[in-house]
Amino acid sequence: MPPRKIIIDTDPGQDDAVAILLALGSPEDIDLLGITTVAGNVPLALTQKNARITCEVAGRPEIKVFAGCDAPLERPLVTAEHVHGSTGLDGPDLFEPTMALQDRHGVEFIIDTLRAEAPGTVTLCPLGPLTNIGAAFRKAPDIIDRVQEIVLMGGAYFEVGNITPAAEFNIYVDPEAARDVLASGVKITMMPLDVTHKALTSRARVQAFRDLGSRVGNFTADMLDFFERFDVEKYGSEGGPLHDPCVIAYLIQPELFSGRHINVEIETASPLTLGMTVADWWGVTDRPANALFIGDVDADGFFALLTERLGRL
């Protein structure tokens, strides 16, 4: 099979950066058409910069990076420096990227690409708030039927919330965009906290990246040494979850993951549960299924894939 054409939509974030590196290390599986950035973990000025830094660390400055929306569709921006640090990529020694930021807006790139490519051949991979995807669907509804699939990191059911008691961060930041995307009719696969919290780093797994002896390996290990501290303290786990690389790993080795095809709705009205992922895991409503909601992962296989593919860069 030819490599799968994808657009990564992202708000780097250490785990976003690892997801980008996994895609860049997998050319036989992934044809990365471009990276669109969005405000989320940190503001847009930093997310677009961090995406370019990541591409340069991988030795891939030809990748096209676009700046998208700098705020949610209908709400003020909420960010997560308390998790990712003031830069969004705290941990390694950072630098000013020299590769150009593309002139076009990220939403325009998404629209133009979906119109230019054959219908059903481009997969969207949102790793942050769904603002850019929601904005593209609102601006150009003709592209919705042209999307092959959306594989996203966001939501939670059994794990509930990580930014509020009820809500996962990516969905909470722009719940209206998430609601619109889930109601779009596009084929959707979700990587919620329920699965990403099973993809935990450990001393040995981080050391395996460092043992690659490469710029990418050391950069990744330095990022994860910083990134995991938040979840280790919060959850008492051995390491931190690698949320966003689950999206790319699913495209490469879907057999590593399992879940259920269920109905998922997003709460947009209640101040108490704003951004909650209402996932009908047990099938107790008659609402039609609209997403494959992933619940489990072969963590050893996941980290083996990550280490092997990053080792190519």
Rosetta silent file (secondary structure, phi, psi, omega in degrees, C-alpha in Angstrom):
SEQUENCE: MPPRKIIIDTDPGQDDAVAILLALGSPEDIDLLGITTVAGNVPLALTQKNARITCEVAGRPEIKVFAGCDAPLERPLVTAEHVHGSTGLDGPDLFEPTMALQDRHGVEFIIDTLRAEAPGTVTLCPLGPLTNIGAAFRKAPDIIDRVQEIVLMGGAYFEVGNITPAAEFNIYVDPEAARDVLASGVKITMMPLDVTHKALTSRARVQAFRDLGSRVGNFTADMLDFFERFDVEKYGSEGGPLHDPCVIAYLIQPELFSGRHINVEIETASPLTLGMTVADWWGVTDRPANALFIGDVDADGFFALLTERLGRL
SCORE:     score description
SCORE:     0.000 S_00000001
   1 L     0.000  142.672  175.507    0.000    0.000    0.000 S_00000001
   2 L   -67.636  157.506  177.938    1.202    3.555   -0.671 S_00000001
   3 L   -61.641  149.234 -176.122    1.919    5.687    2.384 S_00000001
   4 E   -79.979  128.900  178.495   -1.118    7.352    3.922 S_00000001
   5 E   -77.442  125.302 -179.661   -1.484   11.062    3.197 S_00000001
   6 E  -136.064  156.012  164.634   -1.969   13.013    6.401 S_00000001
   7 E  -115.828  125.083  173.835   -2.058   16.538    7.780 S_00000001
   8 E   -91.739  124.507  178.257   -0.872   16.845   11.389 S_00000001
   9 E  -112.751  120.309 -159.814   -2.721   19.604   13.252 S_00000001
  10 E  -151.211  160.566  179.391   -0.864   20.298   16.463 S_00000001
  11 L  -133.609   60.101 -170.177    0.008   22.496   19.448 S_00000001
  12 L   -56.750  128.251   -0.074    3.525   21.298   20.442 S_00000001
  13 L    73.061  121.864  178.898    3.883   20.244   23.398 S_00000001
  14 H   -60.587  -44.604 -177.051    6.518   17.599   24.065 S_00000001
  15 H   -71.232  -30.841  172.377    4.236   14.678   23.214 S_00000001
  16 H   -60.240  -44.193 -179.292    3.137   16.454   20.018 S_00000001
  17 H   -60.296  -40.792  178.139    6.795   16.743   19.042 S_00000001
  18 H   -64.439  -37.690  176.965    7.289   12.999   19.534 S_00000001
  19 H   -62.483  -43.052  176.952    4.249   12.357   17.333 S_00000001
  20 H   -61.083  -44.871  179.711    5.745   14.534   14.583 S_00000001
  21 H   -61.743  -39.841  178.463    9.064   12.678   14.881 S_00000001
  22 H   -62.221  -42.518  177.993    7.275    9.316   14.617 S_00000001
  23 H   -63.860  -43.454 -178.304    5.567   10.445   11.413 S_00000001
  24 H   -67.818  -25.874  179.151    8.829   11.746    9.938 S_00000001
  25 L   -87.984    7.761 -174.278   10.557    8.459   10.767 S_00000001
  26 L  -130.726   55.697 -173.958    7.902    6.410    8.947 S_00000001
  27 L   -65.955  -23.820  178.329    7.961    7.428    5.257 S_00000001
  28 L   -73.732  -18.002 -179.201    6.799    4.014    4.045 S_00000001
  29 L  -108.826  -30.507 -170.435    3.617    4.436    6.103 S_00000001
  30 E  -126.062  125.659  170.922    3.085    8.205    6.318 S_00000001
  31 E  -107.790   97.796 -175.160    3.094   10.883    3.625 S_00000001
  32 E   -81.407  105.597 -176.469    3.087   14.077    5.696 S_00000001
  33 E   -75.108  -25.729 -179.639    1.540   16.742    3.454 S_00000001
  34 E   170.348  166.284  178.044    2.037   19.489    6.006 S_00000001
  35 E  -120.360  123.841  172.913    1.767   20.546    9.634 S_00000001
  36 E  -106.503  140.751 -177.373   -0.821   23.072   10.788 S_00000001
  37 E  -113.982  155.752 -174.459   -0.439   24.597   14.224 S_00000001
  38 L  -143.043  153.964  173.034   -3.040   25.848   16.663 S_00000001
  39 L   -71.119  135.130 -179.112   -3.099   27.620   20.009 S_00000001
  40 L  -171.308  -96.459  179.558   -3.436   25.111   22.830 S_00000001
  41 L   -54.047  -39.345  173.369   -0.687   23.872   25.113 S_00000001
  42 L  -141.233  169.030 -178.965    0.946   27.271   24.562 S_00000001
  43 L   -62.665  165.067 -173.834   -0.028   30.252   22.371 S_00000001
  44 H   -58.182  -37.588 -179.237    0.229   30.060   18.578 S_00000001
  45 H   -58.070  -30.893  178.575    3.499   32.000   18.364 S_00000001
  46 H   -88.229  -36.277 -177.751    5.137   29.163   20.286 S_00000001
  47 H   -66.695  -40.018  178.519    3.318   26.198   18.745 S_00000001
  48 H   -67.850  -35.851  176.778    4.309   27.164   15.194 S_00000001
  49 H   -66.637  -43.102 -178.030    7.878   27.731   16.360 S_00000001
  50 H   -66.509  -34.955  176.215    7.993   24.407   18.210 S_00000001
  51 H   -63.413  -40.372  179.412    6.730   22.517   15.162 S_00000001
  52 H   -70.467  -38.601  175.205    9.569   24.003   13.093 S_00000001
  53 H   -57.712  -45.436 -177.337   12.134   23.226   15.794 S_00000001
  54 H   -62.336  -43.708  178.196   10.978   19.606   15.785 S_00000001
  55 H   -62.201  -39.096 -179.869   11.277   19.326   12.002 S_00000001
  56 H   -69.716  -37.708  175.983   14.791   20.794   12.115 S_00000001
  57 H   -60.021  -36.625  179.687   15.864   18.398   14.869 S_00000001
  58 L   -78.715   -4.398 -177.590   14.701   15.579   12.584 S_00000001
  59 L    73.840   30.082 -176.447   16.684   17.028    9.683 S_00000001
  60 L  -126.838   60.962 -177.752   13.494   17.724    7.696 S_00000001
  61 L   -71.487   -7.145  179.451   13.370   21.508    7.123 S_00000001
  62 L   -81.028  -10.117  179.231   11.449   21.014    3.862 S_00000001
  63 L   -63.976  135.854 -179.253    8.264   20.101    5.751 S_00000001
  64 L   -85.418  123.851  179.753    5.635   22.806    5.329 S_00000001
  65 E  -117.674  130.755 -177.081    4.471   24.317    8.639 S_00000001
  66 E  -122.161  142.781  172.330    1.487   26.672    8.795 S_00000001
  67 E   -89.217  130.654  179.911    0.137   28.839   11.601 S_00000001
  68 L  -106.032 -131.355 -173.858   -3.592   28.380   12.144 S_00000001
  69 L   -78.243  139.444 -178.543   -6.044   29.766   14.669 S_00000001
  70 L   -99.570    2.873  177.956   -4.725   31.696   17.659 S_00000001
  71 L  -158.598  155.443  177.664   -7.895   31.284   19.762 S_00000001
  72 L   -59.525  166.448 -175.631  -10.849   28.883   20.029 S_00000001
  73 L   -60.274  -40.402 -171.542  -13.896   29.372   17.829 S_00000001
  74 L  -135.271    7.600 -173.299  -16.101   30.942   20.500 S_00000001
  75 L  -137.609  161.673  171.404  -14.089   31.181   23.740 S_00000001
  76 L   -68.941  154.722 -176.494  -10.944   32.723   25.203 S_00000001
  77 L   -74.538  137.734  169.055   -7.823   30.569   25.034 S_00000001
  78 L  -114.395  132.594 -178.163   -6.803   28.278   27.911 S_00000001
  79 L  -119.622  177.882 -171.402   -3.176   27.040   27.852 S_00000001
  80 L  -136.478   47.152  176.118   -1.128   24.438   29.735 S_00000001
  81 H   -61.433  -24.963  179.440    2.279   25.866   30.582 S_00000001
  82 H   -64.763  -19.295  176.659    1.921   24.179   33.982 S_00000001
  83 H   -98.676  -46.971 -167.728    2.375   20.878   32.141 S_00000001
  84 H  -100.349   -4.399 -176.543    4.641   21.739   29.210 S_00000001
  85 L    85.524  170.836 -172.498    6.690   24.630   30.595 S_00000001
  86 L   -66.222  -26.882  179.819    6.823   28.217   29.400 S_00000001
  87 L   -89.879  -18.412 -170.142    8.101   27.274   25.927 S_00000001
  88 L    88.959  -23.458  178.488    5.852   24.264   25.432 S_00000001
  89 L  -124.418   34.703 -179.790    8.989   22.196   24.777 S_00000001
  90 L   -55.880  146.137  179.536   10.827   22.637   28.063 S_00000001
  91 L   132.323  -72.416  178.983   13.562   20.080   28.660 S_00000001
  92 L   -80.319  168.516  172.558   16.064   20.187   25.786 S_00000001
  93 L   -74.948  117.986 -177.288   18.178   23.160   24.748 S_00000001
  94 L   -93.401  167.538 -175.582   15.980   25.033   22.282 S_00000001
  95 L  -150.057  165.850  175.978   17.029   27.261   19.380 S_00000001
  96 L   -81.452  120.833  179.370   15.531   29.638   16.844 S_00000001
  97 L   -69.456  148.960  179.227   14.431   27.635   13.814 S_00000001
  98 L  -103.927  -17.856  178.393   15.635   28.830   10.426 S_00000001
  99 L   -67.453  147.327 -172.894   13.085   27.038    8.224 S_00000001
 100 L   -75.739  144.649  164.944   10.337   29.316    6.986 S_00000001
 101 L   -82.535  131.246 -178.090    6.839   29.481    8.358 S_00000001
 102 L   -65.104  150.385 -176.734    4.492   29.232    5.370 S_00000001
 103 L   -73.151  -32.754 -175.738    2.572   32.368    4.420 S_00000001
 104 L   -70.779  147.574  174.061   -0.837   30.683    4.102 S_00000001
 105 L   -68.292  144.470 -178.220   -3.141   30.321    7.113 S_00000001
 106 H   -58.252  -37.668  179.508   -3.337   26.753    8.398 S_00000001
 107 H   -64.855  -39.301  178.054   -7.103   26.584    7.880 S_00000001
 108 H   -65.052  -37.597  178.001   -6.656   27.622    4.234 S_00000001
 109 H   -63.530  -43.085  178.236   -4.034   24.909    3.785 S_00000001
 110 H   -60.003  -47.646 -178.638   -6.413   22.272    5.153 S_00000001
 111 H   -62.631  -49.896 -176.513   -9.210   23.453    2.838 S_00000001
 112 H   -63.288  -38.865 -178.254   -7.005   23.753   -0.254 S_00000001
 113 H   -67.630  -43.673  179.869   -5.369   20.367    0.315 S_00000001
 114 H   -66.296  -31.005  176.867   -8.638   18.517    0.751 S_00000001
 115 H   -75.689  -31.103 -175.705   -9.985   20.134   -2.419 S_00000001
 116 H   -82.886  -36.133 -178.506   -6.834   19.347   -4.393 S_00000001
 117 L   -81.723  157.822  179.184   -6.337   15.719   -3.354 S_00000001
 118 L   -60.625  142.987  178.933   -8.650   12.933   -4.484 S_00000001
 119 L   -56.034  139.441  176.781  -11.692   12.491   -2.214 S_00000001
 120 L    75.505   22.051 -178.413  -11.126   10.024    0.600 S_00000001
 121 L  -120.278   -2.843 -178.395   -7.313   10.123    0.430 S_00000001
 122 E  -119.900  125.300  176.369   -6.320   12.601    3.183 S_00000001
 123 E  -100.597  132.306  175.944   -6.458   11.803    6.907 S_00000001
 124 E   -94.269  133.718 -176.476   -6.525   14.661    9.431 S_00000001
 125 E  -124.106   80.734  178.541   -4.542   14.061   12.618 S_00000001
 126 E   -77.510  127.361  179.898   -5.426   16.667   15.268 S_00000001
 127 L  -109.626   -3.575 -178.721   -3.174   16.455   18.323 S_00000001
 128 L  -132.317 -157.266  174.698   -4.489   19.564   20.081 S_00000001
 129 L   -56.150  150.323 -172.269   -7.732   21.549   20.313 S_00000001
 130 L   -88.415   22.662 -174.478   -9.919   21.016   17.254 S_00000001
 131 H   -57.991  -50.538 -177.343  -10.136   24.709   16.366 S_00000001
 132 H   -62.333  -40.320 -178.951   -8.479   24.526   12.936 S_00000001
 133 H   -68.547  -45.650  178.235  -10.553   21.531   11.858 S_00000001
 134 H   -60.829  -41.096  179.299  -13.779   23.091   13.127 S_00000001
 135 H   -65.037  -40.290  179.196  -12.949   26.392   11.420 S_00000001
 136 H   -64.753  -42.249 -179.867  -12.195   24.623    8.135 S_00000001
 137 H   -66.141  -36.548  178.682  -15.466   22.686    8.264 S_00000001
 138 H   -70.398  -39.159 -175.619  -17.432   25.870    8.990 S_00000001
 139 H   -77.093  -34.800 -174.067  -15.725   27.851    6.235 S_00000001
 140 L  -137.606   73.002 -176.620  -15.767   25.121    3.560 S_00000001
 141 H   -60.684  -16.769  178.022  -18.386   22.464    4.299 S_00000001
 142 H   -65.044  -20.623 -177.754  -17.707   20.944    0.879 S_00000001
 143 H   -80.803  -16.918 -172.184  -14.451   19.455    2.209 S_00000001
 144 H   -58.839  -44.633 -178.529  -16.124   17.385    4.927 S_00000001
 145 H   -73.613   -7.858 -179.303  -17.071   14.531    2.598 S_00000001
 146 H   -91.874  -11.004 -177.944  -13.564   14.530    1.136 S_00000001
 147 E   -74.305  131.470  176.642  -11.828   13.592    4.423 S_00000001
 148 E   -69.111  -48.033 -177.324  -10.681    9.959    4.578 S_00000001
 149 E  -168.575  153.498  168.168  -10.665    9.845    8.384 S_00000001
 150 E  -113.229  121.733  173.485   -9.940   11.958   11.438 S_00000001
 151 E  -114.545  114.359 -170.422   -7.679   10.302   14.006 S_00000001
 152 E  -126.912  154.034  168.733   -7.443   12.595   17.006 S_00000001
 153 E   -99.874  120.720  178.787   -6.066   12.754   20.517 S_00000001
 154 L   169.374  157.589  175.479   -8.726   14.014   22.877 S_00000001
 155 L    87.632  177.548  179.567  -11.451   13.145   25.319 S_00000001
 156 L  -172.351  152.941  172.361  -11.790   10.672   28.161 S_00000001
 157 L  -127.671  -73.967  179.988  -14.384    8.384   29.676 S_00000001
 158 L   -67.116  -31.257 -179.217  -13.081    6.223   32.529 S_00000001
 159 L   -83.273  -13.974  178.411  -10.226    8.683   33.178 S_00000001
 160 L    58.037 -117.409 -169.599  -12.652   11.649   33.131 S_00000001
 161 L  -114.663  152.195  172.882  -10.785   14.981   33.235 S_00000001
 162 L  -121.420   -7.070  175.452   -7.216   16.261   33.389 S_00000001
 163 L  -115.465  -29.563  167.275   -7.887   20.019   33.146 S_00000001
 164 L  -132.426  171.032  178.166  -11.197   20.043   35.058 S_00000001
 165 L   -59.239  -20.783 -173.563  -12.803   17.202   37.027 S_00000001
 166 L  -113.587  -15.714 -167.006  -14.908   16.412   33.951 S_00000001
 167 E  -126.360  141.756  170.317  -12.933   17.426   30.860 S_00000001
 168 L   -81.569  148.480 -169.130   -9.798   16.458   28.947 S_00000001
 169 H   -57.563  -53.203 -173.778   -7.663   19.451   27.900 S_00000001
 170 H   -59.351  -40.849 -179.782   -7.914   19.357   24.088 S_00000001
 171 H   -72.611  -39.355 -178.097  -11.693   19.061   24.115 S_00000001
 172 H   -62.928  -38.639 -176.210  -12.096   21.595   26.934 S_00000001
 173 H   -61.498  -39.920  178.897  -10.115   24.315   25.148 S_00000001
 174 L  -139.864   75.416 -176.382  -12.526   24.363   22.198 S_00000001
 175 H   -65.871  -30.716  178.769  -15.627   22.299   22.954 S_00000001
 176 H   -66.069  -41.442  176.919  -17.649   23.881   20.145 S_00000001
 177 H   -63.353  -41.933  178.840  -15.064   22.802   17.576 S_00000001
 178 H   -63.566  -42.736  177.511  -15.031   19.303   19.057 S_00000001
 179 H   -58.446  -46.025 -177.738  -18.820   19.154   18.977 S_00000001
 180 H   -63.891  -42.466 -178.363  -18.879   20.211   15.323 S_00000001
 181 H   -64.339  -43.810 -178.054  -16.218   17.693   14.294 S_00000001
 182 H   -70.185  -21.447  177.985  -17.967   14.801   16.039 S_00000001
 183 L   -92.881    3.100 -170.530  -21.260   15.771   14.389 S_00000001
 184 L   -76.070  -22.314 -175.139  -19.686   16.046   10.931 S_00000001
 185 L    89.600   -4.443  176.169  -20.265   12.482    9.793 S_00000001
 186 L   -69.367  147.838  171.811  -16.572   11.949    9.023 S_00000001
 187 L   -62.956  125.092 -173.914  -15.063    8.619   10.067 S_00000001
 188 E  -128.533  134.383  169.116  -13.432    9.386   13.447 S_00000001
 189 E  -119.755  128.097 -177.671  -11.028    7.502   15.675 S_00000001
 190 E  -110.989  135.399  171.771  -10.381    8.997   19.121 S_00000001
 191 E  -106.265   89.839 -177.542   -7.362    8.451   21.362 S_00000001
 192 L   -83.953  176.270  176.235   -8.723    9.481   24.790 S_00000001
 193 H   -57.888  -26.356 -179.110   -6.913    9.567   28.120 S_00000001
 194 H   -57.621  -34.470  177.644   -8.254    6.062   28.698 S_00000001
 195 H   -96.022  -38.753 -175.365   -5.682    4.704   26.242 S_00000001
 196 H   -67.694  -27.110  177.079   -2.936    7.341   26.441 S_00000001
 197 L   -74.492   -1.849  172.575   -2.612    6.848   30.198 S_00000001
 198 L  -101.323   -3.293  177.878   -1.583    3.270   29.386 S_00000001
 199 L  -104.525   66.691 -171.438    1.273    4.477   27.155 S_00000001
 200 E   -93.860  137.736  171.496    3.515    5.501   30.034 S_00000001
 201 L   -67.967  162.000  172.797    7.189    6.303   29.874 S_00000001
 202 L  -144.841  171.193  177.709    9.577    4.566   32.247 S_00000001
 203 H   -56.200  -44.787 -177.277   13.252    4.969   33.040 S_00000001
 204 H   -66.842  -39.601 -178.596   14.079    2.166   30.627 S_00000001
 205 H   -68.991  -38.832  176.317   11.860    3.509   27.846 S_00000001
 206 H   -68.929  -40.140  179.425   13.312    7.020   28.066 S_00000001
 207 H   -63.309  -32.090  177.785   16.834    5.595   28.253 S_00000001
 208 H   -61.949  -35.938  175.267   16.152    3.646   25.060 S_00000001
 209 H   -67.058  -44.593 -179.722   15.652    6.952   23.250 S_00000001
 210 H   -64.597  -34.586 -179.103   18.865    8.358   24.719 S_00000001
 211 L   -69.235  -11.331  174.464   20.716    5.168   23.797 S_00000001
 212 L   -62.451  -24.049  175.764   19.976    5.860   20.140 S_00000001
 213 L    69.239   23.255 -177.166   22.946    8.213   20.418 S_00000001
 214 L  -118.670  168.930  176.101   21.411   10.691   17.990 S_00000001
 215 H   -60.469  -44.124  179.306   20.242   14.278   18.114 S_00000001
 216 H   -63.152  -43.756 -179.524   16.630   13.076   17.884 S_00000001
 217 H   -62.028  -45.215  179.820   17.142   10.490   20.619 S_00000001
 218 H   -69.249  -39.935  178.389   18.696   12.951   23.047 S_00000001
 219 H   -60.634  -44.325  179.912   16.138   15.657   22.219 S_00000001
 220 H   -64.906  -46.810 -179.608   13.293   13.224   22.878 S_00000001
 221 H   -61.844  -41.228  178.836   14.762   11.934   26.130 S_00000001
 222 H   -64.621  -39.830  177.001   15.364   15.489   27.385 S_00000001
 223 H   -62.196  -45.399 -173.980   11.782   16.450   26.549 S_00000001
 224 H   -72.843  -30.361  174.612   10.344   13.421   28.306 S_00000001
 225 H   -58.885  -38.182  177.703   12.503   13.887   31.406 S_00000001
 226 H   -77.988  -47.249 -170.474   10.761   17.238   31.845 S_00000001
 227 H   -62.528  -37.782 -172.869    7.304   16.278   30.582 S_00000001
 228 H   -72.937  -18.672 -173.351    6.767   13.233   32.787 S_00000001
 229 H   -60.443  -34.889 -176.879    7.338   15.073   36.051 S_00000001
 230 H   -65.033  -49.133 -176.633    3.817   16.551   36.010 S_00000001
 231 H   -74.022  -32.509  176.418    1.969   13.252   35.651 S_00000001
 232 H   -60.588  -43.877  179.677    4.296   11.371   37.997 S_00000001
 233 H   -69.972  -39.941 -175.038    3.481   13.903   40.713 S_00000001
 234 H   -73.715  -46.167 -171.881   -0.235   14.073   39.857 S_00000001
 235 H  -103.407  -12.153 -176.349   -1.029   10.396   39.348 S_00000001
 236 L    71.165   23.305 -179.054    1.792    8.677   41.220 S_00000001
 237 L   -86.045  167.912 -179.696    2.665    6.734   38.068 S_00000001
 238 L   -69.333  -34.883 -179.106    6.112    5.518   37.083 S_00000001
 239 L  -148.332 -173.639 -178.692    6.233    7.848   34.100 S_00000001
 240 L   -99.063  154.353 -179.686    4.199   10.238   31.997 S_00000001
 241 E   -78.402  139.395  172.923    1.751    9.341   29.227 S_00000001
 242 L   -96.359   85.780 -173.583    2.714    9.867   25.601 S_00000001
 243 L   -63.119  -62.461 -165.707   -0.690   11.034   24.423 S_00000001
 244 L   -70.037  -32.729  177.455   -0.214   12.324   20.907 S_00000001
 245 H   -61.805  -17.119  176.625    2.107    9.690   19.401 S_00000001
 246 H   -59.896  -33.684 -179.749   -0.783    7.228   19.840 S_00000001
 247 H   -62.027  -49.279 -177.439   -2.457    8.927   16.859 S_00000001
 248 H   -72.201  -38.618  178.449    0.457    8.270   14.499 S_00000001
 249 H   -61.061  -36.602  178.628    1.172    4.825   15.925 S_00000001
 250 H   -62.630  -38.594  179.014   -2.444    3.860   15.215 S_00000001
 251 H   -67.631  -31.784 -176.927   -2.003    4.759   11.549 S_00000001
 252 H   -85.474  -47.284 -178.355    1.164    2.657   11.343 S_00000001
 253 L  -133.715   76.434 -177.558    0.217   -0.342   13.508 S_00000001
 254 H   -61.496  -22.008 -179.527   -3.518   -0.273   14.289 S_00000001
 255 H   -67.350  -12.430  176.111   -3.270   -3.778   15.728 S_00000001
 256 H   -72.729  -14.840 -170.265   -1.554   -2.259   18.785 S_00000001
 257 E  -121.061  154.262  173.044   -4.885   -0.660   19.774 S_00000001
 258 E  -144.035  152.359 -179.259   -8.422   -1.769   20.609 S_00000001
 259 E  -168.607 -162.759 -179.294  -11.653    0.071   21.316 S_00000001
 260 E  -131.279  145.513  174.921  -15.370    0.333   20.613 S_00000001
 261 E   -87.054  108.624 -170.585  -17.422    2.052   17.938 S_00000001
 262 E  -137.898  174.856  172.103  -19.735    4.210   20.053 S_00000001
 263 L   -87.063  133.652  176.937  -21.585    7.501   20.237 S_00000001
 264 E  -129.472  125.867  175.716  -19.560   10.435   21.558 S_00000001
 265 E  -122.705  158.671 -178.161  -21.038   13.860   22.316 S_00000001
 266 E  -117.693  130.110  177.228  -19.395   16.983   23.775 S_00000001
 267 L   -77.939  123.540 -178.909  -20.891   19.084   26.569 S_00000001
 268 L  -120.948   -1.534 -173.186  -20.845   22.765   25.594 S_00000001
 269 L  -111.334  -42.006 -172.068  -23.391   24.344   27.959 S_00000001
 270 L   -73.346  126.795  176.773  -22.875   23.266   31.560 S_00000001
 271 L   -66.115  -23.259 -177.724  -20.336   25.329   33.538 S_00000001
 272 L   -79.834  -36.591 -175.316  -19.729   22.286   35.746 S_00000001
 273 L  -122.494   25.673  179.809  -18.982   19.774   32.984 S_00000001
 274 L   -52.552  130.813  177.985  -17.962   22.030   30.067 S_00000001
 275 L    82.066    4.065  179.532  -15.916   20.072   27.546 S_00000001
 276 E   -66.461  138.542  173.639  -16.859   16.692   28.974 S_00000001
 277 E   -87.732  107.717 -179.130  -16.648   13.783   26.552 S_00000001
 278 E   -91.413   91.230 -173.708  -19.996   12.015   26.922 S_00000001
 279 E  -100.195  118.650 -177.722  -18.972    8.604   25.613 S_00000001
 280 L   -83.988   64.250 -176.344  -21.705    5.965   25.447 S_00000001
 281 L   -59.107  -35.884 -174.899  -19.234    3.132   26.150 S_00000001
 282 L   -94.904    2.214  176.274  -21.959    0.844   27.492 S_00000001
 283 L    65.296   41.825 -175.587  -24.488    1.534   24.748 S_00000001
 284 L   -93.611   -2.062  175.070  -27.195    2.844   27.050 S_00000001
 285 L  -115.397  172.450  174.716  -28.611    5.391   24.569 S_00000001
 286 L  -101.438   15.077  178.023  -30.047    5.028   21.101 S_00000001
 287 L   -71.221  137.186 -175.772  -27.713    7.681   19.695 S_00000001
 288 L   -68.970  146.848  177.956  -25.866    6.358   16.617 S_00000001
 289 L   -63.177  137.148  179.098  -22.173    5.510   16.858 S_00000001
 290 L  -133.725    3.665 -179.330  -19.971    8.264   15.446 S_00000001
 291 E  -156.767  145.945  166.534  -16.451    7.374   16.628 S_00000001
 292 E   -86.645  111.660 -173.614  -14.109    4.487   17.282 S_00000001
 293 E  -100.567  108.695 -173.174  -13.204    5.203   20.909 S_00000001
 294 E   -79.296  137.285 -176.600   -9.891    3.526   21.730 S_00000001
 295 E  -122.743  -14.879 -175.514   -9.532    2.010   25.184 S_00000001
 296 E  -147.305  156.623 -179.569   -6.380   -0.120   25.228 S_00000001
 297 E  -146.631  145.940  169.325   -2.863   -0.300   23.791 S_00000001
 298 L   -80.596   94.851 -171.796    0.017   -2.759   23.709 S_00000001
 299 H   -64.395  -39.103  179.316    2.408   -0.395   25.477 S_00000001
 300 H   -63.665  -43.061  177.733    5.530   -2.482   24.882 S_00000001
 301 H   -64.976  -37.459  178.239    4.747   -2.682   21.172 S_00000001
 302 H   -61.607  -48.634 -178.491    4.009    1.033   21.089 S_00000001
 303 H   -72.188  -29.708  174.606    7.356    1.994   22.619 S_00000001
 304 H   -64.119  -43.066  177.285    9.208   -0.517   20.446 S_00000001
 305 H   -62.316  -47.387  179.788    7.704    1.149   17.371 S_00000001
 306 H   -57.201  -47.978 -175.953    8.568    4.609   18.652 S_00000001
 307 H   -65.231  -41.984 -178.617   12.167    3.705   19.428 S_00000001
 308 H   -66.053  -44.565 -176.434   12.727    1.959   16.091 S_00000001
 309 H   -72.960  -39.171  176.647   11.241    4.770   13.990 S_00000001
 310 H   -66.412  -27.903  178.465   12.934    7.611   15.894 S_00000001
 311 L   -66.798  -14.754  178.374   16.170    5.658   15.497 S_00000001
 312 L   -80.731  -20.351 -172.319   15.946    6.232   11.742 S_00000001
 313 L   -86.299    0.000    0.000   16.135   10.015   12.061 S_00000001
